[in-house]
Amino acid sequence: MEIVLNRADMLIWAYPFWNVPNVLLIIVFGYLTFHVVAFWVHDMKKMRSKLTTVGTIYGLALVGVLVFGVGLMWI
């Protein structure tokens, strides 16, 4: 889908390595990691483990926003 959107100029890939010959990078790092973690969290037995894992992911995202957005003003 991303290739179709890119070909129609509806999606712009900002980096040269994030382009058609390297679509595997998009699949592995963009989609596969998300789905693996989502399945892993779904299969956890205890709700506390699920909340801890999802909370850790949100915490890392928040740290990234604070460091790169507020601190370094990259975002």
C-alpha atoms as an extended CHARMM CRD file, in Angstrom:
* protein
*
        75  EXT
         1         1  MET       CA              0.0000000000        0.0000000000        0.0000000000  PROA      1               0.0000000000
         2         2  GLU       CA              2.8000000000        2.4060000000        0.8210000000  PROA      2               0.0000000000
         3         3  ILE       CA              4.4000000000        1.8030000000       -2.5600000000  PROA      3               0.0000000000
         4         4  VAL       CA              1.0960000000        2.5970000000       -4.2950000000  PROA      4               0.0000000000
         5         5  LEU       CA              0.6630000000        5.7610000000       -2.2260000000  PROA      5               0.0000000000
         6         6  ASN       CA              4.2450000000        6.8030000000       -2.9350000000  PROA      6               0.0000000000
         7         7  ARG       CA              3.8330000000        6.2340000000       -6.6730000000  PROA      7               0.0000000000
         8         8  ALA       CA              0.6710000000        8.4060000000       -6.6060000000  PROA      8               0.0000000000
         9         9  ASP       CA              2.5860000000       11.2120000000       -4.7900000000  PROA      9               0.0000000000
        10        10  MET       CA              0.2830000000       10.8370000000       -1.8100000000  PROA      10              0.0000000000
        11        11  LEU       CA              3.0570000000        9.6170000000        0.5060000000  PROA      11              0.0000000000
        12        12  ILE       CA              6.5380000000       11.0830000000        0.5350000000  PROA      12              0.0000000000
        13        13  TRP       CA              9.4920000000        9.1060000000        1.8310000000  PROA      13              0.0000000000
        14        14  ALA       CA             11.9250000000       11.6720000000        3.2220000000  PROA      14              0.0000000000
        15        15  TYR       CA             15.0190000000        9.4600000000        3.2530000000  PROA      15              0.0000000000
        16        16  PRO       CA             16.6400000000        7.8480000000        0.1950000000  PROA      16              0.0000000000
        17        17  PHE       CA             17.1400000000        4.5040000000        1.9820000000  PROA      17              0.0000000000
        18        18  TRP       CA             13.4120000000        4.4090000000        2.8300000000  PROA      18              0.0000000000
        19        19  ASN       CA             12.3810000000        3.7990000000       -0.7520000000  PROA      19              0.0000000000
        20        20  VAL       CA             11.2990000000        1.1120000000       -3.2070000000  PROA      20              0.0000000000
        21        21  PRO       CA             14.4290000000       -1.0850000000       -3.2390000000  PROA      21              0.0000000000
        22        22  ASN       CA             14.3890000000       -1.1990000000        0.5710000000  PROA      22              0.0000000000
        23        23  VAL       CA             10.7260000000       -1.9420000000        1.2080000000  PROA      23              0.0000000000
        24        24  LEU       CA             11.8400000000       -4.7760000000        3.4930000000  PROA      24              0.0000000000
        25        25  LEU       CA             13.0290000000       -2.1160000000        5.9700000000  PROA      25              0.0000000000
        26        26  ILE       CA              9.5100000000       -0.6830000000        6.1060000000  PROA      26              0.0000000000
        27        27  ILE       CA              8.0020000000       -4.1230000000        6.6450000000  PROA      27              0.0000000000
        28        28  VAL       CA             10.4840000000       -5.2620000000        9.3110000000  PROA      28              0.0000000000
        29        29  PHE       CA             10.9970000000       -2.0580000000       11.2820000000  PROA      29              0.0000000000
        30        30  GLY       CA              7.6820000000       -0.3670000000       10.5920000000  PROA      30              0.0000000000
        31        31  TYR       CA              5.1200000000       -3.1370000000       10.7860000000  PROA      31              0.0000000000
        32        32  LEU       CA              6.6230000000       -6.4210000000       11.9740000000  PROA      32              0.0000000000
        33        33  THR       CA              7.9830000000       -5.0710000000       15.2610000000  PROA      33              0.0000000000
        34        34  PHE       CA              4.6140000000       -3.5060000000       16.1050000000  PROA      34              0.0000000000
        35        35  HSD       CA              2.6950000000       -6.6940000000       15.3530000000  PROA      35              0.0000000000
        36        36  VAL       CA              5.1280000000       -8.9510000000       17.2300000000  PROA      36              0.0000000000
        37        37  VAL       CA              4.8600000000       -6.8180000000       20.3730000000  PROA      37              0.0000000000
        38        38  ALA       CA              1.0740000000       -6.4910000000       19.9930000000  PROA      38              0.0000000000
        39        39  PHE       CA              0.6850000000      -10.2880000000       19.7590000000  PROA      39              0.0000000000
        40        40  TRP       CA              3.1020000000      -10.7610000000       22.6700000000  PROA      40              0.0000000000
        41        41  VAL       CA              1.1390000000       -8.3580000000       24.9000000000  PROA      41              0.0000000000
        42        42  HSD       CA             -2.1680000000       -9.9190000000       23.8570000000  PROA      42              0.0000000000
        43        43  ASP       CA             -0.9140000000      -13.3830000000       24.8460000000  PROA      43              0.0000000000
        44        44  MET       CA              0.2920000000      -12.3150000000       28.2960000000  PROA      44              0.0000000000
        45        45  LYS       CA             -1.5910000000      -14.0380000000       31.1210000000  PROA      45              0.0000000000
        46        46  LYS       CA             -1.7140000000      -11.2320000000       33.7060000000  PROA      46              0.0000000000
        47        47  MET       CA             -3.2940000000       -7.8380000000       33.1460000000  PROA      47              0.0000000000
        48        48  ARG       CA             -0.5300000000       -6.3070000000       35.2880000000  PROA      48              0.0000000000
        49        49  SER       CA              2.0930000000       -7.5710000000       32.8090000000  PROA      49              0.0000000000
        50        50  LYS       CA              0.1370000000       -6.1400000000       29.9080000000  PROA      50              0.0000000000
        51        51  LEU       CA             -0.2020000000       -2.7480000000       31.5790000000  PROA      51              0.0000000000
        52        52  THR       CA              3.4620000000       -2.7000000000       32.5780000000  PROA      52              0.0000000000
        53        53  THR       CA              4.6020000000       -3.4830000000       29.0330000000  PROA      53              0.0000000000
        54        54  VAL       CA              2.3050000000       -0.9550000000       27.3810000000  PROA      54              0.0000000000
        55        55  GLY       CA              3.1810000000        1.6350000000       30.0350000000  PROA      55              0.0000000000
        56        56  THR       CA              6.8810000000        1.0790000000       29.3730000000  PROA      56              0.0000000000
        57        57  ILE       CA              6.3510000000        1.6210000000       25.6440000000  PROA      57              0.0000000000
        58        58  TYR       CA              4.4250000000        4.8420000000       26.2960000000  PROA      58              0.0000000000
        59        59  GLY       CA              7.0930000000        5.9340000000       28.7800000000  PROA      59              0.0000000000
        60        60  LEU       CA              9.8620000000        5.4360000000       26.2210000000  PROA      60              0.0000000000
        61        61  ALA       CA              7.8540000000        7.3920000000       23.6630000000  PROA      61              0.0000000000
        62        62  LEU       CA              7.3690000000       10.2130000000       26.1680000000  PROA      62              0.0000000000
        63        63  VAL       CA             11.0870000000       10.2890000000       26.9630000000  PROA      63              0.0000000000
        64        64  GLY       CA             11.8030000000       10.4530000000       23.2130000000  PROA      64              0.0000000000
        65        65  VAL       CA              9.4080000000       13.3670000000       22.7500000000  PROA      65              0.0000000000
        66        66  LEU       CA             10.9180000000       15.2120000000       25.7140000000  PROA      66              0.0000000000
        67        67  VAL       CA             14.5230000000       14.6370000000       24.6480000000  PROA      67              0.0000000000
        68        68  PHE       CA             14.1770000000       15.1320000000       20.8980000000  PROA      68              0.0000000000
        69        69  GLY       CA             11.2090000000       17.4900000000       20.8240000000  PROA      69              0.0000000000
        70        70  VAL       CA             11.5660000000       19.7210000000       23.8600000000  PROA      70              0.0000000000
        71        71  GLY       CA             15.2700000000       19.3300000000       24.6260000000  PROA      71              0.0000000000
        72        72  LEU       CA             16.8900000000       19.2250000000       21.1830000000  PROA      72              0.0000000000
        73        73  MET       CA             13.9730000000       20.8290000000       19.2930000000  PROA      73              0.0000000000
        74        74  TRP       CA             14.2380000000       18.2730000000       16.4580000000  PROA      74              0.0000000000
        75        75  ILE       CA             10.4850000000       17.7680000000       16.2930000000  PROA      75              0.0000000000
